[in-house]
């Protein structure tokens, strides 16, 4: 008998009918002899309803009370699922964050888990109960209710799996796994049987639609095998695994991530002196604007061009700051562009396979796409291109790197 | 500085707007220097919504999970009221039943309070917080969430007042106090400044619309001064007090209670032998039918007539049982009548004032009302009459006992 932690999100428990379907699935696992801990989110829409009430009362609701308020959403789901399991003859018991004792720090609305008391859970699992645990919530050391921030139910599931030394943590969602790229953009996108934690993290722009990044980091840190599956369809999903377990048959590239969330700001003709990067980006950071890609060209005639990207919604604010700074630095010109896309190839195979970057550039050049910025890490190559070429770029790269082949086949590069 | 426990029911916190009004009222008390513990119910309609969800899932919802589910309703109210107080510059902190530690037995959905841990509450009151406590809920010794049954928020308030040795427990509701009789029936009905616990209990049929009987019993047992007030209108309300504190100026009769909820079943011509009452009522009790008034006439020629009342909804069931029993007993006839009303005069003054009963009978006879049954206790006289005379009877008695005078005047009887 294996011990599984299963997590069902708000959409999966959004109606009584869906809760019944989840109960059917959980009951099947139970009859197969598995020990089960099921983590649930609030019914879809409920958290927003509660937040709406709070904002009717107070513009900036008291964080402690916000947590007291929204944590009720998950508690409702746990009770209803436990009832639905009971109706199917499956012994089940609900737990809220305080009852498990998911101990967190006291950072209300964005708390971090410190410790989980597994004694009571183990006793109830031994006694044959399916445990239905409220996701997203905990208590601080004084017994105040805390929440982990939105989407924190994934983190709850992973933390429970780590604490209980579960055999697998299964995240049920509305997709049947992690894909080589977004299937809505590329027909030939394939579900990956496995992906490493590092790749999953680098796939963030795509992966975050599937799994909370924080949960993936957590799972990697505690070596919790994590699997993404569809809530209402059967299938193996995608297993997120430690790299050490990978074999040589794995393809070089795991997938292609992309987004259109960013905007690019360029400072042209900056005097190339020590500290100039800090003088440009310091004020941006102080304004709490997150910077993603940063590129500084090689200096010519004592001046350089400096480009970085920010979230599109922050472009205007960032540009205003940079115009101020550019004046002080005596830069020649500042430009801003929000019609860009970022495309990233991700794969731990890059470490051992040369030529991925040149193959990527060659592919894009063959279809006439100009690369505006390039940024590389150990297992990722990102390029910034004109937004209008995003589909062409993703499809061409998906095909060039053999991602539309059966996923068991290895995609060798140049 | 006095310590007050205030309770606001579901209607009083039914909308964000009403929660704001409650916050205004609580804030005023706080500025007047009172220490405050505020007990709230779920927003009106919320408990029914949650119960509805449960019944969609399971015909007879698991009681443990029912408590987990419905207890969220009060928790939502506490958070919103704490936010509303905070917005007014009043330091406030919410508590659910588990956080206070309102320890109960494990009778889910109808638990009874065993103990309240007042240490943390006292510390927060000392620190200047208004404590906003979820009514109706507690935890058993294993940390399982329990509820006290519907309306249990009154009991929570009284129990907290007893544990904290509060100066007064104020129950805010949609009436401005306890009346001599129902003001909808008698224009001259007066609000009582005070009433004793015993009278309040005997007034149950009226009083239960104002206060949970269990809370009144609890308050009496622990000598907690209890006051009923209107949530949104100012006024002194009605103080429910220990009889020992009463003075001789109190009127004989506190009020007139009445109901039309009962039906009467009569067995005529029963052989008057020992054990006959048990043989008639035993099977009724075994069928879980509650019997209220019981009257057995003096025996003539070896046979007697036996009459009792039950709730109207149980009449048909009770009649069927009695017809069976009557056959076995050789009784002459069984009749059933659901067109009856019960009218009760209540007052601790009856103990020291003779003649209340005869005055009552005289008044009813003067307006031509026939009395079908009579039942008396130490502080109450009840009569059963034809339902169609209920208004005439209540108005005549209200006037005859001087209850439409100013409540400070004493109503002396014959």
HADDOCK unambig.tbl for C-alpha pairs under 7 A between the chains (distance, minus, plus):
assign (segid A and resid 16 and name CA) (segid B and resid 56 and name CA) 6.94 0.50 0.50
assign (segid A and resid 16 and name CA) (segid B and resid 57 and name CA) 6.54 0.50 0.50
assign (segid A and resid 54 and name CA) (segid B and resid 80 and name CA) 6.30 0.50 0.50
assign (segid A and resid 56 and name CA) (segid B and resid 16 and name CA) 6.94 0.50 0.50
assign (segid A and resid 57 and name CA) (segid B and resid 16 and name CA) 6.55 0.50 0.50
assign (segid A and resid 57 and name CA) (segid B and resid 80 and name CA) 6.82 0.50 0.50
assign (segid A and resid 57 and name CA) (segid B and resid 83 and name CA) 6.75 0.50 0.50
assign (segid A and resid 57 and name CA) (segid B and resid 84 and name CA) 5.84 0.50 0.50
assign (segid A and resid 58 and name CA) (segid B and resid 83 and name CA) 6.47 0.50 0.50
assign (segid A and resid 58 and name CA) (segid B and resid 84 and name CA) 6.67 0.50 0.50
assign (segid A and resid 58 and name CA) (segid B and resid 87 and name CA) 6.49 0.50 0.50
assign (segid A and resid 61 and name CA) (segid B and resid 83 and name CA) 6.25 0.50 0.50
assign (segid A and resid 62 and name CA) (segid B and resid 83 and name CA) 5.94 0.50 0.50
assign (segid A and resid 65 and name CA) (segid B and resid 79 and name CA) 4.84 0.50 0.50
assign (segid A and resid 65 and name CA) (segid B and resid 82 and name CA) 6.92 0.50 0.50
assign (segid A and resid 65 and name CA) (segid B and resid 83 and name CA) 6.67 0.50 0.50
assign (segid A and resid 66 and name CA) (segid B and resid 79 and name CA) 6.88 0.50 0.50
assign (segid A and resid 68 and name CA) (segid B and resid 75 and name CA) 6.95 0.50 0.50
assign (segid A and resid 68 and name CA) (segid B and resid 79 and name CA) 5.99 0.50 0.50
assign (segid A and resid 69 and name CA) (segid B and resid 75 and name CA) 6.73 0.50 0.50
assign (segid A and resid 69 and name CA) (segid B and resid 76 and name CA) 5.05 0.50 0.50
assign (segid A and resid 69 and name CA) (segid B and resid 79 and name CA) 5.53 0.50 0.50
assign (segid A and resid 72 and name CA) (segid B and resid 72 and name CA) 5.34 0.50 0.50
assign (segid A and resid 75 and name CA) (segid B and resid 68 and name CA) 6.95 0.50 0.50
assign (segid A and resid 75 and name CA) (segid B and resid 69 and name CA) 6.74 0.50 0.50
assign (segid A and resid 76 and name CA) (segid B and resid 69 and name CA) 5.05 0.50 0.50
assign (segid A and resid 79 and name CA) (segid B and resid 65 and name CA) 4.84 0.50 0.50
assign (segid A and resid 79 and name CA) (segid B and resid 66 and name CA) 6.87 0.50 0.50
assign (segid A and resid 79 and name CA) (segid B and resid 68 and name CA) 5.98 0.50 0.50
assign (segid A and resid 79 and name CA) (segid B and resid 69 and name CA) 5.52 0.50 0.50
assign (segid A and resid 80 and name CA) (segid B and resid 54 and name CA) 6.30 0.50 0.50
assign (segid A and resid 80 and name CA) (segid B and resid 57 and name CA) 6.81 0.50 0.50
assign (segid A and resid 82 and name CA) (segid B and resid 65 and name CA) 6.92 0.50 0.50
assign (segid A and resid 83 and name CA) (segid B and resid 57 and name CA) 6.75 0.50 0.50
assign (segid A and resid 83 and name CA) (segid B and resid 58 and name CA) 6.45 0.50 0.50
assign (segid A and resid 83 and name CA) (segid B and resid 61 and name CA) 6.25 0.50 0.50
assign (segid A and resid 83 and name CA) (segid B and resid 62 and name CA) 5.92 0.50 0.50
assign (segid A and resid 83 and name CA) (segid B and resid 65 and name CA) 6.67 0.50 0.50
assign (segid A and resid 84 and name CA) (segid B and resid 57 and name CA) 5.84 0.50 0.50
assign (segid A and resid 84 and name CA) (segid B and resid 58 and name CA) 6.65 0.50 0.50
assign (segid A and resid 87 and name CA) (segid B and resid 58 and name CA) 6.47 0.50 0.50
assign (segid A and resid 94 and name CA) (segid B and resid 65 and name CA) 7.00 0.50 0.50
assign (segid A and resid 99 and name CA) (segid B and resid 143 and name CA) 6.75 0.50 0.50
assign (segid A and resid 143 and name CA) (segid B and resid 99 and name CA) 6.76 0.50 0.50
